Amino acid sequence: MVVPREADFRLEQADLDSNLGVLLSKASNPAFENTFFEGVGSALNNNEFQGNTEMQDGFLQSSNFVTGVSGWQLSPASAELNVSTALLNLDIPDTTTDDSFHVESDGDTWWGANIADGIGNANASITKAGVGTFKSVVLSTSVEISGIANSSNTDISLLDMSHDLVFSVTDADTIAWANGTITLSNGRTFTIDAGNTGNMAAFTYIYLSPGDSATVLQTTTTAATASGADKRIIGTAQNETTTASFVPFGPGKPLIDGDNIGALSIVVGNLAANSVIATKINVTDLAAINADMGSITAGDIVLPTGGFIRSGQTAFDTGTGFYIANDGGTPKLSIGDASANKVTWDGTTLTVVGDLQQSVGRRTLHCIHNILCEWNRINRRSTKKCMEKSRNRTSIQWQIIWRIHRSKRKLTTK
């Protein structure tokens, strides 16, 4: 049947939407511009379609539809809903695909499992109570986490920590700690008993593991054992040759053995006044010291082979001044001017060169030269009688010469 242009075909309806029935119009704004495949259904009653209706192309939309703003639109290829929508369940793409997405009517949501597997076997889920479970999470850029519950279910490796534990060195292979409290950032606390590492033989980790004990710190030499889920490293310790060392992971004071201090890293400015005492000094060579030694009031000065004390003279009997030395194991002494008046001891012979003066009351003992002259004068007479007849027998020179004569000692001069 062909309806002429500007003509209407109607069944029961006198005008568009005026009564029960069908009106097909060729007016300039027809009510039906699209084609219904296999009819419009079996019946239209009480503003309801009855039977099946299939849209072959085009779209069906609400009168207030504005894409992205309001209303709704349905087409064979897409659907846009800008209205509140209530669904009993949502299963994408279906209920049987293993990697499907599901929203239940009670609000639980999960994905990565089908309906038969359920939320408990899903790769990720969020319950209506807000509890999220994810098998793998990657956080990047700016991430903020707050309000972590004070619960024994919270993994302590994810939390910040503070404590009042005091660590100390027992000996070369043992670090000890006093009892104290560990406090996590979520408010959870652990009361820790006093303990120690025992005799260490290698690098040791000290850590908290509530799964092993909530009151006793654990120790191990294996890093993987001390770290991981629900564990927290407190510090590391190492046996040393003199005193064991300890490095805290977080709060606490490091305990450093001298072997771990860098060479030449301690300077005078880092030493407290009067902190270095004599009983802590043991050196074999003070050659590098250049200091005002003050007054030496006690102790011994022992010169080893090659050692010397000097002023002015640069070596034995060299220059002007004095020189006291242990020359190859032989003690030597030289005082004065090496080229003029001097006294020397070469380990065997004491030699005096020049005038020796000593005041004795009003009398003066003149130089050795004068004594020798008197000796020679008496010695020329060669007899004891000459000595007895010598003039001025009360003089000091005469008494010295007489004693020399009696002892038959030789006196030399240069």
URWO-V731914 format. One record per residue. N is the residue number from 1. SS is DSSP state (~ for helix, > for strand, _ for the rest). PHI is phi in whole degrees, 0 to 359 (none if undefined). Layout:
N_SS_PHI ; N_SS_PHI
//
This chain:
1___none ; 2___245 ; 3___266 ; 4___299 ; 5___299 ; 6___72 ; 7___259 ; 8_>_242 ; 9_>_238 ; 10_>_222 ; 11_>_231 ; 12___77 ; 13___286 ; 14___273 ; 15___212 ; 16___301 ; 17___56 ; 18___259 ; 19___195 ; 20___290 ; 21___145 ; 22_>_229 ; 23_>_231 ; 24_>_251 ; 25_>_242 ; 26___258 ; 27___296 ; 28___298 ; 29___236 ; 30___294 ; 31___283 ; 32___237 ; 33___256 ; 34___260 ; 35___260 ; 36_>_268 ; 37_>_283 ; 38___60 ; 39___92 ; 40___256 ; 41___97 ; 42___283 ; 43_>_195 ; 44_>_233 ; 45_>_218 ; 46___53 ; 47___61 ; 48_>_232 ; 49_>_279 ; 50_>_241 ; 51___90 ; 52___262 ; 53___231 ; 54_>_242 ; 55_>_266 ; 56___277 ; 57___204 ; 58___79 ; 59_>_206 ; 60_>_235 ; 61_>_218 ; 62___280 ; 63___293 ; 64___259 ; 65___291 ; 66_>_226 ; 67___305 ; 68___76 ; 69___234 ; 70_>_207 ; 71_>_72 ; 72_>_215 ; 73_>_211 ; 74_>_237 ; 75_>_219 ; 76___300 ; 77___252 ; 78___202 ; 79_>_215 ; 80_>_231 ; 81_>_239 ; 82_>_251 ; 83___223 ; 84___297 ; 85___233 ; 86___251 ; 87___235 ; 88___290 ; 89___214 ; 90_>_229 ; 91_>_231 ; 92_>_239 ; 93___278 ; 94___197 ; 95___266 ; 96___248 ; 97___290 ; 98___298 ; 99___263 ; 100___270 ; 101_>_245 ; 102_>_220 ; 103_>_233 ; 104___274 ; 105___295 ; 106___273 ; 107___107 ; 108___291 ; 109_>_229 ; 110_>_207 ; 111_>_210 ; 112___91 ; 113___203 ; 114___271 ; 115___297 ; 116___296 ; 117___290 ; 118___82 ; 119_~_295 ; 120_~_292 ; 121_~_252 ; 122___284 ; 123___290 ; 124_>_210 ; 125_>_202 ; 126_>_224 ; 127___275 ; 128___297 ; 129___274 ; 130___90 ; 131___273 ; 132_>_257 ; 133_>_231 ; 134_>_226 ; 135___286 ; 136___208 ; 137___227 ; 138___243 ; 139___251 ; 140___217 ; 141___59 ; 142___259 ; 143___232 ; 144___232 ; 145___239 ; 146___220 ; 147___70 ; 148___290 ; 149___292 ; 150___280 ; 151___221 ; 152___291 ; 153___276 ; 154___281 ; 155___292 ; 156_~_290 ; 157_~_290 ; 158_~_266 ; 159___250 ; 160___286 ; 161_>_214 ; 162_>_222 ; 163_>_201 ; 164___243 ; 165___292 ; 166___246 ; 167_>_260 ; 168_>_212 ; 169_>_266 ; 170_>_270 ; 171_>_199 ; 172___291 ; 173___226 ; 174_>_221 ; 175_>_247 ; 176_>_241 ; 177_>_218 ; 178___275 ; 179___291 ; 180_>_184 ; 181_>_232 ; 182_>_258 ; 183_>_240 ; 184_>_270 ; 185___293 ; 186___268 ; 187___95 ; 188___287 ; 189_>_234 ; 190_>_226 ; 191_>_269 ; 192_>_258 ; 193___281 ; 194___295 ; 195_>_191 ; 196_>_202 ; 197___280 ; 198___76 ; 199___282 ; 200___283 ; 201___238 ; 202___201 ; 203___303 ; 204_>_233 ; 205_>_261 ; 206_>_249 ; 207_>_213 ; 208_>_259 ; 209_>_221 ; 210___304 ; 211___294 ; 212___266 ; 213_>_193 ; 214_>_269 ; 215_>_233 ; 216_>_241 ; 217_>_289 ; 218_>_260 ; 219_>_229 ; 220_>_199 ; 221___260 ; 222___250 ; 223_~_298 ; 224_~_296 ; 225_~_287 ; 226_~_275 ; 227___239 ; 228___118 ; 229___299 ; 230___59 ; 231___223 ; 232_>_216 ; 233_>_285 ; 234_>_270 ; 235_>_178 ; 236_>_236 ; 237_>_226 ; 238_>_215 ; 239___289 ; 240___228 ; 241___282 ; 242___245 ; 243___227 ; 244___294 ; 245_>_246 ; 246_>_216 ; 247_>_236 ; 248_>_283 ; 249___258 ; 250___116 ; 251___293 ; 252___118 ; 253___250 ; 254___292 ; 255_>_243 ; 256___251 ; 257___281 ; 258_~_302 ; 259_~_294 ; 260_~_264 ; 261___267 ; 262___298 ; 263___301 ; 264___63 ; 265___274 ; 266___265 ; 267___249 ; 268_~_303 ; 269_~_297 ; 270_~_269 ; 271___259 ; 272___284 ; 273___300 ; 274___62 ; 275___275 ; 276___259 ; 277___251 ; 278_~_301 ; 279_~_291 ; 280_~_258 ; 281___251 ; 282___215 ; 283___231 ; 284___251 ; 285___215 ; 286___255 ; 287___298 ; 288___275 ; 289___278 ; 290___229 ; 291___207 ; 292___280 ; 293___278 ; 294___70 ; 295___258 ; 296___269 ; 297___254 ; 298___204 ; 299___97 ; 300___245 ; 301___246 ; 302___244 ; 303___273 ; 304___282 ; 305___302 ; 306___93 ; 307___278 ; 308_>_201 ; 309_>_234 ; 310_>_213 ; 311_>_206 ; 312___85 ; 313___291 ; 314___265 ; 315_>_199 ; 316___301 ; 317___54 ; 318_>_225 ; 319___89 ; 320_>_241 ; 321_>_144 ; 322_>_221 ; 323_>_210 ; 324_>_240 ; 325_>_210 ; 326_>_250 ; 327_>_266 ; 328___62 ; 329___95 ; 330_>_253 ; 331_>_293 ; 332_>_223 ; 333_>_216 ; 334_>_217 ; 335_>_226 ; 336_>_111 ; 337_>_258 ; 338___302 ; 339___258 ; 340___216 ; 341___290 ; 342_>_194 ; 343_>_230 ; 344_>_227 ; 345_>_226 ; 346___262 ; 347___99 ; 348___229 ; 349___242 ; 350_>_265 ; 351_>_240 ; 352_>_241 ; 353_>_238 ; 354___113 ; 355___269 ; 356___246 ; 357___242 ; 358_>_216 ; 359_>_276 ; 360_>_233 ; 361___59 ; 362___268 ; 363_>_269 ; 364_>_232 ; 365_>_272 ; 366___280 ; 367___298 ; 368_~_303 ; 369_~_303 ; 370_~_294 ; 371_~_297 ; 372_~_295 ; 373_~_299 ; 374_~_296 ; 375_~_297 ; 376_~_296 ; 377_~_296 ; 378_~_288 ; 379_~_296 ; 380_~_294 ; 381_~_283 ; 382___65 ; 383___227 ; 384_~_295 ; 385_~_294 ; 386_~_300 ; 387_~_298 ; 388_~_292 ; 389_~_269 ; 390___300 ; 391___284 ; 392___53 ; 393___293 ; 394___271 ; 395___289 ; 396_~_296 ; 397_~_302 ; 398_~_299 ; 399_~_296 ; 400_~_295 ; 401_~_295 ; 402_~_300 ; 403_~_293 ; 404_~_295 ; 405_~_300 ; 406_~_292 ; 407_~_278 ; 408___57 ; 409___275 ; 410___261 ; 411___238 ; 412___243 ; 413___214 ; 414___251
//
